[in-house]
């Protein structure tokens, strides 16, 4: 590689001119890169969502879900499909297929659509409102689907219907016109209905049937007032509708309610196009919001609730500041060691040059600027100067000793080109195994690794080509000075005696190093482990979950009670309430399928940057307990919410079996054991969620015996659905205070269930019109608790057990959970229950797979680095000696995590992988000079001393620049630095211990190996 220096020195001005051109192109490419939160990756998930109106979970499962499951399984099982999960709930089916990363998801989606198109599904799926794109609908899920670009809220002291009209006809169309916006769905504000709630007891006593109410209401398409509805004659004596049913206005079932700061509002969700720049589009949307606000009528305001770009810009700004501070610190270190301003400038230029050239490579390989890739640049800042330090230091030293500029540049490059090339290639090559890690970790960290790779390769080329070309101008020629003696610097005064002592006490030195290494492994039990670090904004989230079957109005009242203390909290910028399931995202459909909907709600509370989240959470929790709502309301910080939803610190277990009795038993046993684990909270067992179910099976033989006509039988079939689930009356409107409302009739299942004798009451209900019979005369009636949803996992019945881990050591809690699973399996065997499987899913499964894969990647990286050293150094033993520096790095890495309070997560594991390449540099540079001196005839001991004296300065400089450049990342408290902090701690700690011990242990091992080599050689000669 030193020939590159020789070539560049022959035409220095051409070299400088080309470098300037490259810098200009790189700066241009840097400003063209797309900004986003995380790397642009393709999630290997396919969602199949099917709306099946008025169908029970059992019907949805039998008529839709099972058929879709089988179609996906038959096609893809063993062909990239990892897991298949399915859920059937009232009126909706969700099938989720997870594939291996790297699967061609475009082909998967197209194939699934074709296979589903060949299925014979119920005709009721055709023409369902909101499913115009297809029913079933195959959804290609990406992070854009999971998180809105901008969340807005339209508020004002006007009727909700008017807000909805303005949002639909004015705001949404203007936002859709913004370049890069994909769609603008609305949340909340669905037109309220006139709700008719029949009382089953009054129906039985009066002889009025549900179908009779519906038929009589339908006879008049418009009512001038609510009183006209209440006083509608039921054609039975003098009974009017108000005698047998409650009548009022309010939200209809399966809709949503939104409020902002406690006031009615309309949620407006802005979703971007897949390839759009997050920051550019979000800023354009915010500008458009300002324009819209100027045109809105007085009293209306469009409020920005959430802007994804704000988090990205703040995080990127903070990471950029950390990188700049780190670079400045690294340059200061160089200046301190070289004590030459111009020489320091020569080395420091490699940092910005390497970074922008790295950005140029990112531009051509379609890698975006995001929190991970920018973290990679911030992490790499200190390492980027290392190659230039080594080159500049040797040129500086040679020129100081009297060599000419050209001779010093070419000779110095020839001296160190091999070692720095070997170390750079080894550092870069260790990332190759990441290609085989797979999973979300591989997808996230491959762009991270490529970013570092580009910058490091650029730094090597700059050190060998550009730095020598500039050295004459900044360093200048030097007159020959006396050579630096062993006692000329304070650090040499400390090091040389220590090295001599270590070489005189070789066994003791190795024993001390071995004890430190073994002791560091013991720290793992104290440090603990977790999965991925969190990235969150200062916020609180209130989750509301009322008992299954609770109507949306009651859930809204509960949310309103919680909003009162929220409004009194200090540090609250804004709070946004949503009751019911979101209709704007895939997450909303999944929430509905998992039993959410009318009985669930969420309040997102945005806080000031300096707000104490934990303190505010505790205050709000106390208020919730005072209102006796603790069983239904959960308060979380933003970090806890992200952990719960993204799986960074929680458990998710899948209990699979062939019948729900066995699954219930297993789940109950598991619940009892898991509740005793410290640090495991918020346990939920989805199988236990039930609602009252009125099961009506029409008996056509009984209806024939009664002589009912086909028309009357058809009416009874319609009435069965009204009794069980209720439904809207289309084409019927009610005017209330100048507003027009549609009409909805509630079902009576829940009211029957809470009566004294549910089945007797149900059988006695009058049905039919005008001919009225009792329900028991024409149908088999039963009443029981039914599941809110039916879940399948890989085609088997399943139930999910979830919980949040509040301990930092996620791995320790996960291990306890696994121990309890084994105990439950023993209990099931003792009870004679066979075929029930308790499988770890979610975070536990992903964490185990990722740690295993990353561990293999680290081992593979060590092998690759060793092979590179063997080839470049043309030796087998010397690379083995150099590799000893790797275990020495774990000492400081684990100690650093312990001191800072971090756990070993995937970010830390990435740091361990990086250490494989970084810590080898010092040993390579040291051993390379030892070998060179020995070839000149110097004995091993003197060569080790001289090499240590000569290489001490560049070794300390490269190590310290790498470490100090990462200190701002460790000390940074912003959201954007979190994902890099653990990595930086591992690298700083590992490099610190490996540098100090390498300077002593590697020479000791080299001397031992060389002595053994000489004895073997002498024996062969004898």
C-alpha angles and dihedrals in degrees: 000000000000087000086074088063092048090050094048092048092055090063105023096162092051088049091051092046092051090046090054091050091049091049091052093049090047093051090050092050091048092062091047095058118111118244121220141146101253135006116293099254133160113241111221095225131115119193120199109195121187127183113209106177119219093001122134121232089258092053092046090050096047099038101038120003099053092051094050092045092053092047092053094041096048092051102040109024106120090007103089099305111131104175137358119204125179135181130189120195138159105312098345142079125194122187116184120194117191117198135188114277110261094040114136096251094183089062091044093054093046093048093048090051090052094047093048090048089061094054123102102233130170115287089231088079092072118096098007110164113251093023098084091130091062140301110250091035122199110213124203101213122209134156089271088063092048098049128034117233092222128002114206134182128205109209134176144134094265133100114290091239089060091049089052091050092052091046092048100043103029115018103038096049092050092049092047089059091062110108110254097022112127103186141340111213120183129228127205129356095088106162111277118238137220098252118212111195111188117209108225093207092054091045091056094046095046098040091233115143130212091241089051091056091048094046095049093045090051092055090076113050093196135034121196095212144004089254090062089058093046092050096045107135115241092205090240113110107300095323117138128192092261089062094061104027142034114242124198143128123259146113116317122234117276094025129106138240124208130191133178118208087346094305125112111265145159118245114223117194119198115203121190130220115264097252098036123119107253097213096043094049094043092050090049090051092050090050090050090050089057090051092048092050089058091057100043119106118261114284096028123104134179108218127196106229099172132007115186091197092062091062091045095048093046092047094046091046090052094047090049090052091049090051092049092048090047091050091049091051091049091052091049090054090052091050092049092053098040095035086206121113097200094047089051090054091053092056096039093057089070092069101062092033093053092046097052092044087052089053089051090055089047089053093055093045095047096244114152131220105253140142092281100045092043089048087053091055091047090049092047096049095094093044093051092068095049098086092046090048092056093046095043092045095053093044090047092049093047093048091047088054091055106269119140121253096254094042093047093048097049095036093046092049090049089053097052106020092092097051096044092045091050093048093046093048090047090050092049096042093056088072093061094085089059086077087070100042092087127181126077091310093059092046092050099043101041091075086044091054094044091052092054091044093054092048094046094049088048090051091052093051092045091050092052100037112022104031095055090047091056097039096088094058097046102033102030127192120312134205116236113273128187114279118264110262127215092260100045096100131044094231091052089050089057098041106044095056090046091051091049090050091050091050089050093049102036099154093047090048091054092045091053091048091048093050091050091050095049090045091053090056088057089059090070091078090054097041096049128194139260137173119243127351116247130249113199145149124237101274146119126226124204115201117198122195117172123189113293111272095033110142121241094248092059091047088050091053090053091051090050090055090054092047091064097069090038090061089055096052117108117235096031113138098180140336126210122198127199124180118192128020121311113255094195103070142040087248089065092055091048091049090053092049091051092059099274126125128087092016096052135073142164135208117200111201116195113205137200114266092251096045118126101238096189093050093048091046091053092049092051092046089054090051091050091051091050088056090051091241098120093112092057105031129065123186120204138174119239090259093051091047092052091047091051096048102033095041098237093134115010143081129246119184127184116212108198130187147134098262136024094237091065091041091051091051092049092046092050092050091047092049093054092053099042093051089067095059114105113230095026112108142160094039113188128187110197095193090068094059107108138163130196109273124198107205113201119179111183113225107215092190090059091048091051090050089054090051096238117172125234089255092054091046089052090053090051090053089054091046091053089063091047091052094047102039111358121221147204125281105226119211093026119112134181125201114217119176092334095313124110119226132187119227129247128183115209122223119245101220096105094045091050091049094057093050123100097255107021099178094045090050092048093050091050095053114119114240134182133037139262086357105052126199132161120266091239089059094062106026147036106247129196133164126207145135110281131194118263087219142001117228130200129189116194088343094307127110109260146174126205124226113197136178141160123246113223096181119093090226098073091168093059092052090046090053090052089050091052090050090053091048089058090051092050090051089055091051091050090052089051090053091050094245110148132182098034114129125192107200129183112236137162116030096357094054094042092045094051093047093046096048090048092049093045091048090054090046091055091050090048090048090054091052092047092048090050093050091050090052091048091054097043096040095037091223138103101198099046094055088050089054091049092050089063087078089071100071088044088063093061090065095066095032095059093038089053092053090049093051095046094043096238124139125227103264134155091283089054091046088054087054090053089052091050091050089062088069101030101052093048091067096074094047092046093052092047098047093043090060092044089056091047092051093047090053086056089059101260114141120248098256095049091042090055092049094046093044090049091050093047099042097039094089098050091041093053091042095052093044095046095045090052092047100043091047088061097046094086089054091053092047094043113110100191126110095248095059096053096086090052099040098080090045091051092049091052093048095045094047095042094047092047095054095038093050095051094043095039090060089058109023099044093055089048093052091044091053092048093048092045091051091051090047091052093049091051090048092050092049091052090048090050 
